[in-house]
């Protein structure tokens, strides 16, 4: 999301906190339709409905069509029955199909039953086609001309029927059996003589697709042919609908995103991470517990082991009291560096910048970076220890411990999220607790072993 949108989002949340409805309404209505949709999609569920209700009826309908299906579903379920029915009826039949797939069966049936007979029949018609085909993405609303119509009659039909259609620029001509015979553009129709026949100005054998064709094929064909719509015919070559360019753009964008993730082996991972993120942000308390608590239990046990390690080296602490001063430094630096590395890994993972097949290359690079940072920070920490305590060997121990702990933490920061992803676990919830636990135990072990070697 761009910086401007992030700032707008911050202001919206502030206005919610201060309950400044007028300021909230003012900032929302200054945004473009697609920007409002983007903002609502990332807001908390309770704020989504509140912001949506601040829009005028006309703008709300436009914004609703720009939203992803999941957000539409959440909003519909927050509406009263009357308002849900109104919004559902305002959608095109092909858009209703996408939404029906996401809604609980009971709600979907109630919304379908609320439609007029003609709208319900059109929606059920699309539902009857195989998912992922032209039959489900087409709109059954189009203008059908006949070959024996005059140009004047055709234009009159466009005026009468074209008001609420997705496109009237491309018109299709059928014979007496509704079989596709040709196409004619609106501009050609307007430029022709009023008494001429549609048969004389139409283009024969237009590019067409079948209801059984895959939607990716249809979208690519629409793109390659430079058309704004394609007619869809059934197995008997009868005209049954039209696929418009906006549907093709949505399909191609979705396919491009999936392809980008698939090339680096992240397609399934991206879908899993999306589902997990929704669970952690919007799931029930029990669902969140199930994901997060197991990793926190590991951290709790690790903390107890770290405490046991300190108790084991109690004699070292009693012999050289200054050793205890630097325990928090060793633990905190390792934790911060490990978290930093895991965050870098996670961001690169989401953006598709890490090829799992070449993970060893990225991991070695991160370890070398960790070693370089460990040398710099270890030297600085050792110098401070020496100047503070006036004890050169202690400075050496602290410096070496910091260097080794930081190097280890960077290695863990990349390795643990990678292992969790490969094993199918939620790395977002599990990586940092596991890194912290392992780093604390190993960091303390390194520190106390160095103390035992050089100071005792």
C-alpha positions, 0 to 999 in steps of 0.5 A: 500500500502506498504511503499516502494510503497508509497515512489515510488509514492512520487518520481513519483509525484516529477518527474512530478512536476520537469518535469524530464522525464528521472528519471520518465522513469527510476523508472517506468521501474525498477518496476515489472509489477504488481507494475506498475499497482498498482502505476498507479491505485492510480495516478491522471487520468492525470498522469496515461496516462503519466506514461503508455505511458513511458512503452514499448509496450510489458510491457504496454500490460502486465501492462494493463492486471493487472489493474482493469477494471475502470482504464483500462476504463479511460486509453482506453478513453485517448488513440487515437482510434488506440491505444485503438483498439490495446489494446482492441484486445490484451485482452482475450475475457473474459477480454474484457467482463469485460471492455465492461460493464464499457465502454460507449455504443458508445465506446464499439461498436466501439471497438467491430467493430474494432476486426477481425471477429473471435475475435468479434464472440468469444467476442459476444459469451460470451456476450450472456451468463448470467452475473456471469456465467461460460459462461461469464468468460470462454475463448473460446480459447482452443485446442480441440483434437479428439479421433481418432488423433494420439499422434503425430498429437495432439502434432503438433496441440498444436505446431500450435495452442497453442502459444497465449492460456491461457493454453495448459497444459490441453487438451480436447477431443471431439467426432464427435459432439464436445461433451466432451469425455475426457481430457489429460494432455500435459505431458501425451501426450509427454510421450506417443508413437507417433503412439498411439491414443488419445483415449487410453491415455485420461481420461474419464468423466473429471470434467466439468461445464456448461455455466449456472453454477454460477462463484463462484461455478466454481471457488470453484470447480477449487480450490477444484479439484486442476486443472489448468483449467476446461472445459465448456460445453453447454446444449447439452454437447458440449465443448465451452470453458475453465475456467482457474485458474487465473480467479478462483483466481480473483473470489475467492479474490473478493468473500473473500473481499465481504464476509469479509465486509458482515460478519460485515454488510459492503458489501453495505457500502463498495461499496457506500464508493468506489463510493463516493470516486471516485466522490469526487476525480474524479467527476465533480465540480458540483458533488463535490459541491453537496456532500461537500457544504451542510455540509459546510453550516451547519458549516457556520451556526454553526459558526454564532451561536457560534458568537451569543453565545459569544455576549450573554456572552459579559458581562462575557467577560467584567467582567473578561477579561482573560476569552477571552484568553482561548476561542481558547484553548477550541475550538481548543482542542475540534476540534482536539480531535473530528477529531482524534476520527472521523479519528479512527472511519473511519479507523476502518470502512474501515478495517472492525474492527467495528461491527455495532451491537456492536457500543454501546460498542465501543462508551462507550470505546471511551467516557471513553478514552475521559474522561481520556484524558480530565482529563489529559489535563484539569489538564494541561490546568488549571494549565497553566491558574492559573500560567499565570493569578494567578487566581485559580478559572479561572484555575478550570474553564479552566480545567473543560471546557477542560475536559468536551469539550474533553470528548464530542468531543470524543463522537461526533467523533464516534457518528456522523460518525456512524449516518451519515452512518446509515442514508446513508449520506457521512460520509467522507465529513460530519463528521468533519464539523458537529463535529466541529460545534456542538463541538464549540457551546457546548464547548463555552456553557460549558465554559461560563456556568462555567464562569458564575457559578464560576467567576460572 
